[in-house]
Amino acid sequence: MSDFSYNVEEDNFDKLVVARSHELPVLMDISAEWCSPCRVLAPLLHKLVFEYNGKFILGIVDADENMRIAGRHKVRGFPTVIAYSYGIEIDRFHSAQTEGYLRNFIDSVLARHETHQH
């Protein structure tokens, strides 16, 4: 983990995702160790969180350990990435994506957060 990414669990979700998203957008990666698309997506997300150098935070949720978070967000498959801004979900995507897709997704989330558009 780093200053830009951390593990999110049921007991710290409100503090690390909802509250922090008032400062910076939080991308919550809900995944599982046994999921091969998750293993493809995770390194790309980690690369980009460093490249964007603190413009967003990556919250990592182990779905097997935190089924209530996945259930509350009606996650249908893994990985699911959910963007939070100012305390609410503003966007999401499912499954592994290309780096170009991820950059577009992140740029859109950042723009919406800056202008406070949901």
N, C-alpha and C positions, 0 to 999 in steps of 0.2 A: 504494500500500500504506500501511498505518498500523500503529499499535501493536497493533491488533486483527485485522489481516489481513496475509497475506504469501503469496508464491509458494512452492509446495512442488515440489521436484524430487527425482529418485531419490537424489541424493547427500546431501540434507538431510532426507529423509523421517523417518528414525528420530529425529532431534533435534527437528524442528519439529512432528511429529504425535505420534509415540509418546511421547517423553519429555515434551513440553509437556502432553499429556493427563493427566498425573499431577497437574498444578496446576489446569488448567481444561479443560473439554470442548473438543475441537477438531472443528469441522465442516469436512470436506474436500470441496470442490466440484470434482468431476472433470468438466471440460467442454472444449469445442473452439470456436475462433473461428467456424467455419463453421456451427455448430449454432444455429438460431434459437431453440429453447426455452431454450438456455443464455443467450442475450442477454436473454431475458425474466427469467430467474431471478436472474442475477448482480446487477442493481441492487437487487433486493429483499433479497438476502442482505447486501449492503453497507450498505443502510439499517438493517437490523436489528442488524448487528454494532455499529454506532454507537449505536443506541437502547439496546441492552443494556449498553453502556458497559463492556466488559471482562469480562463474565460468561462469555463463550466466545470462542474464536479461530476465525477463518475462514482455512482453508488452501486456496489456489487452485492446482489442478493443471491444466496444459494437457495434455490427453490426447495430442495429436499429438506433443508433445515428451517425454512420460513414459509411453509405452505399457506399460512394465513395472509401474508403479503401478496402472494401470487393469487390466492382466492379472492381477496378483496379487490384486486385489479382485474379480475375475470380473465386471467392469462389462459390462453387456449393452447399454447405451445411454447417451446423454448428454442432459442432465446427470444425474449421480448424485452425491448428497450422502451422505457416510458420517460418522457421529458416532463419535468416539473418546473414551473415558473410561478413565483408569487403564491406558493401554496397549493396550486392546482395542476392537474395533468393537462398539458396543452397539445401533446402529440405522442405517437408511438409507432413502432414498427415491429415486425416479427421476422424471425429467421436470420441467417447470416446474409450480409449485404456487402456490396463492393465498397472500396475505400471512397470512390467518387460519390456513391449514394450517401455514405456516412457524412462526408464533408457537407453535402447539400442539406442534409437533415440538421446537422449541428448549426450551420450558418443560418438556417431558417429559425431554429429555436433561439439562437442568440439575438437575431433581429427582432423577434417577437418579444423577447424579454426586455430588450433595450427600450422598445416603444410601448411596453406594457400592454401588448395586444394578445388577447386570448381568444 
